[in-house]
Amino acid sequence: MTDFPESMREEAANQVASPHYLKTVTELGDERPMITSQDIYSTTGIKLVNKGVSFNSKLFGHLVHHKLIPALDHCLSIENPVTTENLLEQARLMLETDPRIVSLADRSFQADEILQVLAKTSLNPAMSFKLSVMQAKYPELLQHSIYVAIVSTYLGIRAGFEGGRLVGLATAALLHDIGTLHVDPHLLDRGHVLTDQERRHL
């Protein structure tokens, strides 16, 4: 048993339980090497997984009924994670080929200026991990997020945003759909009609 600071316990207790995200992450561990970068505990202080363990679907049943400390995204390292450099590569390609973005050229569009802003959106390890999960499991969603970041940055530049305000806008746009990873995937199927309970959950 390990004693954690009260603030860490409160943060974990306030996290919405997301078995869907845990399932997605553990299944991804079957496809790509993923290792625990630190010990994983329950909020009651019981060690659940040791540091240095291969993280995969075999651990799902062991973890699904616990609130975890630290949060899952802070405990795992994945092979070939998404980095700012990866995102810039994808953004550059989109700026050159996506017809929705290319059409902005008629409105004083400056690709280099947008890329310079996106280059400053530094990702902490937890956000890098989440985006890596998104890229592996929902690649269209990551492409959409990059698209929204580009357009939002363009609008921010046009509105006269500068410095940290502009970088903050680009970062928020990039991460705006990150919560989708915690949603039951069948709720996002095209054509699925949400019940009132499902709508409240979303």
ROFI-942191 format. One record per residue (C-alpha): y, z, x. Coordinates in nm, 2 decimals. Last residue first. Layout:
N
@c2 Y c3 Z c1 X
...
***
This chain:
202
@c2 1.25 c3 -2.40 c1 -2.22
@c2 1.07 c3 -2.10 c1 -2.37
@c2 1.29 c3 -2.12 c1 -2.69
@c2 1.20 c3 -2.49 c1 -2.73
@c2 0.83 c3 -2.40 c1 -2.69
@c2 0.85 c3 -2.14 c1 -2.96
@c2 1.04 c3 -2.37 c1 -3.20
@c2 0.77 c3 -2.64 c1 -3.14
@c2 0.84 c3 -2.93 c1 -2.91
@c2 0.73 c3 -3.28 c1 -3.01
@c2 0.56 c3 -3.44 c1 -2.71
@c2 0.65 c3 -3.81 c1 -2.70
@c2 0.71 c3 -3.81 c1 -2.32
@c2 0.52 c3 -3.53 c1 -2.16
@c2 0.76 c3 -3.25 c1 -2.05
@c2 0.59 c3 -2.97 c1 -2.26
@c2 0.26 c3 -3.08 c1 -2.11
@c2 0.38 c3 -2.97 c1 -1.76
@c2 0.43 c3 -2.60 c1 -1.86
@c2 0.76 c3 -2.52 c1 -1.70
@c2 0.81 c3 -2.36 c1 -1.36
@c2 0.87 c3 -2.68 c1 -1.17
@c2 1.13 c3 -2.78 c1 -1.42
@c2 1.35 c3 -2.50 c1 -1.28
@c2 1.44 c3 -2.72 c1 -0.99
@c2 1.62 c3 -2.96 c1 -1.22
@c2 1.98 c3 -2.90 c1 -1.10
@c2 1.88 c3 -2.86 c1 -0.73
@c2 2.04 c3 -3.19 c1 -0.60
@c2 2.33 c3 -3.15 c1 -0.84
@c2 2.40 c3 -2.79 c1 -0.73
@c2 2.39 c3 -2.91 c1 -0.36
@c2 2.63 c3 -3.20 c1 -0.42
@c2 2.87 c3 -2.97 c1 -0.61
@c2 2.86 c3 -2.71 c1 -0.34
@c2 2.92 c3 -2.97 c1 -0.07
@c2 3.23 c3 -3.08 c1 -0.27
@c2 3.36 c3 -2.73 c1 -0.31
@c2 3.28 c3 -2.65 c1 0.06
@c2 3.51 c3 -2.93 c1 0.19
@c2 3.70 c3 -3.14 c1 -0.06
@c2 3.72 c3 -3.22 c1 -0.43
@c2 3.97 c3 -3.48 c1 -0.53
@c2 3.83 c3 -3.59 c1 -0.86
@c2 3.71 c3 -3.92 c1 -0.71
@c2 3.53 c3 -3.73 c1 -0.44
@c2 3.37 c3 -3.51 c1 -0.69
@c2 3.26 c3 -3.81 c1 -0.90
@c2 3.10 c3 -3.97 c1 -0.60
@c2 2.93 c3 -3.64 c1 -0.51
@c2 2.80 c3 -3.61 c1 -0.87
@c2 2.67 c3 -3.97 c1 -0.85
@c2 2.49 c3 -3.91 c1 -0.52
@c2 2.35 c3 -3.57 c1 -0.63
@c2 2.23 c3 -3.71 c1 -0.96
@c2 2.04 c3 -3.99 c1 -0.78
@c2 1.89 c3 -3.74 c1 -0.54
@c2 1.77 c3 -3.53 c1 -0.84
@c2 1.63 c3 -3.84 c1 -1.01
@c2 1.43 c3 -3.93 c1 -0.70
@c2 1.30 c3 -3.58 c1 -0.69
@c2 1.20 c3 -3.60 c1 -1.05
@c2 1.02 c3 -3.93 c1 -0.99
@c2 0.82 c3 -3.77 c1 -0.71
@c2 0.68 c3 -3.49 c1 -0.94
@c2 0.38 c3 -3.34 c1 -0.76
@c2 0.44 c3 -3.40 c1 -0.40
@c2 0.82 c3 -3.44 c1 -0.40
@c2 0.86 c3 -3.15 c1 -0.63
@c2 0.64 c3 -2.93 c1 -0.42
@c2 0.85 c3 -3.03 c1 -0.11
@c2 1.17 c3 -2.96 c1 -0.31
@c2 1.05 c3 -2.61 c1 -0.38
@c2 0.96 c3 -2.56 c1 -0.01
@c2 1.30 c3 -2.68 c1 0.11
@c2 1.46 c3 -2.45 c1 -0.14
@c2 1.27 c3 -2.15 c1 0.00
@c2 1.33 c3 -2.26 c1 0.36
@c2 1.71 c3 -2.28 c1 0.32
@c2 1.84 c3 -2.63 c1 0.26
@c2 2.16 c3 -2.74 c1 0.42
@c2 2.37 c3 -2.96 c1 0.20
@c2 2.60 c3 -3.08 c1 0.48
@c2 2.43 c3 -3.42 c1 0.52
@c2 2.49 c3 -3.48 c1 0.15
@c2 2.87 c3 -3.48 c1 0.22
@c2 2.84 c3 -3.72 c1 0.51
@c2 2.61 c3 -3.94 c1 0.30
@c2 2.88 c3 -3.96 c1 0.02
@c2 3.15 c3 -4.06 c1 0.27
@c2 2.92 c3 -4.33 c1 0.42
@c2 2.85 c3 -4.48 c1 0.08
@c2 3.22 c3 -4.52 c1 -0.02
@c2 3.26 c3 -4.65 c1 -0.37
@c2 3.61 c3 -4.78 c1 -0.46
@c2 3.51 c3 -4.85 c1 -0.81
@c2 3.35 c3 -5.20 c1 -0.78
@c2 3.10 c3 -5.05 c1 -0.54
@c2 2.98 c3 -4.83 c1 -0.82
@c2 2.75 c3 -5.12 c1 -0.93
@c2 2.53 c3 -5.04 c1 -0.62
@c2 2.46 c3 -4.70 c1 -0.77
@c2 2.30 c3 -4.83 c1 -1.10
@c2 2.15 c3 -5.12 c1 -0.91
@c2 1.95 c3 -4.89 c1 -0.67
@c2 1.91 c3 -5.08 c1 -0.35
@c2 2.16 c3 -4.98 c1 -0.08
@c2 2.27 c3 -4.64 c1 -0.20
@c2 1.90 c3 -4.56 c1 -0.30
@c2 1.79 c3 -4.63 c1 0.06
@c2 2.06 c3 -4.41 c1 0.20
@c2 1.97 c3 -4.13 c1 -0.05
@c2 1.60 c3 -4.15 c1 0.06
@c2 1.69 c3 -4.12 c1 0.42
@c2 1.94 c3 -3.85 c1 0.35
@c2 1.68 c3 -3.65 c1 0.16
@c2 1.44 c3 -3.67 c1 0.46
@c2 1.72 c3 -3.55 c1 0.70
@c2 1.80 c3 -3.26 c1 0.47
@c2 1.44 c3 -3.16 c1 0.50
@c2 1.13 c3 -3.19 c1 0.27
@c2 0.83 c3 -3.02 c1 0.43
@c2 0.58 c3 -3.21 c1 0.64
@c2 0.30 c3 -2.95 c1 0.63
@c2 0.38 c3 -2.65 c1 0.41
@c2 0.49 c3 -2.30 c1 0.49
@c2 0.46 c3 -2.03 c1 0.24
@c2 0.59 c3 -1.68 c1 0.18
@c2 0.95 c3 -1.73 c1 0.08
@c2 0.87 c3 -1.97 c1 -0.20
@c2 0.62 c3 -1.73 c1 -0.34
@c2 0.88 c3 -1.45 c1 -0.40
@c2 0.84 c3 -1.16 c1 -0.16
@c2 0.68 c3 -0.98 c1 -0.32
@c2 0.47 c3 -1.12 c1 -0.61
@c2 0.44 c3 -1.03 c1 -0.97
@c2 0.07 c3 -1.02 c1 -1.04
@c2 -0.17 c3 -1.16 c1 -1.30
@c2 -0.19 c3 -1.51 c1 -1.14
@c2 -0.26 c3 -1.39 c1 -0.79
@c2 -0.64 c3 -1.36 c1 -0.75
@c2 -0.71 c3 -1.63 c1 -1.01
@c2 -0.49 c3 -1.88 c1 -0.82
@c2 -0.62 c3 -1.79 c1 -0.47
@c2 -0.91 c3 -2.05 c1 -0.47
@c2 -0.65 c3 -2.31 c1 -0.56
@c2 -0.50 c3 -2.32 c1 -0.21
@c2 -0.31 c3 -2.11 c1 0.05
@c2 -0.48 c3 -2.11 c1 0.40
@c2 -0.42 c3 -1.76 c1 0.54
@c2 -0.18 c3 -1.69 c1 0.82
@c2 -0.02 c3 -1.38 c1 0.67
@c2 -0.26 c3 -1.18 c1 0.45
@c2 -0.29 c3 -1.21 c1 0.08
@c2 -0.29 c3 -0.95 c1 -0.20
@c2 -0.14 c3 -0.65 c1 -0.03
@c2 -0.08 c3 -0.38 c1 -0.29
@c2 0.27 c3 -0.25 c1 -0.31
@c2 0.30 c3 -0.22 c1 -0.69
@c2 0.52 c3 -0.53 c1 -0.69
@c2 0.22 c3 -0.72 c1 -0.56
@c2 0.21 c3 -0.82 c1 -0.20
@c2 0.20 c3 -1.14 c1 0.01
@c2 0.18 c3 -1.11 c1 0.38
@c2 0.39 c3 -1.36 c1 0.58
@c2 0.40 c3 -1.73 c1 0.66
@c2 0.11 c3 -1.80 c1 0.43
@c2 -0.03 c3 -2.14 c1 0.52
@c2 -0.02 c3 -2.48 c1 0.34
@c2 -0.22 c3 -2.79 c1 0.46
@c2 -0.19 c3 -3.06 c1 0.20
@c2 -0.42 c3 -3.16 c1 -0.09
@c2 -0.59 c3 -2.83 c1 -0.18
@c2 -0.26 c3 -2.65 c1 -0.11
@c2 -0.10 c3 -2.87 c1 -0.38
@c2 -0.35 c3 -2.70 c1 -0.62
@c2 -0.21 c3 -2.36 c1 -0.52
@c2 0.14 c3 -2.47 c1 -0.57
@c2 0.09 c3 -2.64 c1 -0.91
@c2 -0.11 c3 -2.34 c1 -1.04
@c2 0.16 c3 -2.09 c1 -0.92
@c2 0.42 c3 -2.31 c1 -1.09
@c2 0.23 c3 -2.31 c1 -1.41
@c2 0.16 c3 -1.94 c1 -1.39
@c2 0.53 c3 -1.88 c1 -1.40
@c2 0.63 c3 -1.51 c1 -1.46
@c2 1.00 c3 -1.50 c1 -1.50
@c2 1.14 c3 -1.31 c1 -1.20
@c2 1.32 c3 -0.99 c1 -1.30
@c2 1.04 c3 -0.77 c1 -1.16
@c2 1.06 c3 -0.95 c1 -0.83
@c2 1.43 c3 -0.90 c1 -0.80
@c2 1.39 c3 -0.53 c1 -0.91
@c2 1.12 c3 -0.47 c1 -0.64
@c2 1.34 c3 -0.63 c1 -0.37
@c2 1.64 c3 -0.42 c1 -0.47
@c2 1.42 c3 -0.10 c1 -0.47
@c2 1.33 c3 -0.16 c1 -0.11
@c2 0.95 c3 -0.21 c1 -0.06
@c2 0.68 c3 0.05 c1 0.00
@c2 0.35 c3 -0.09 c1 0.12
@c2 0.00 c3 0.00 c1 0.00
***
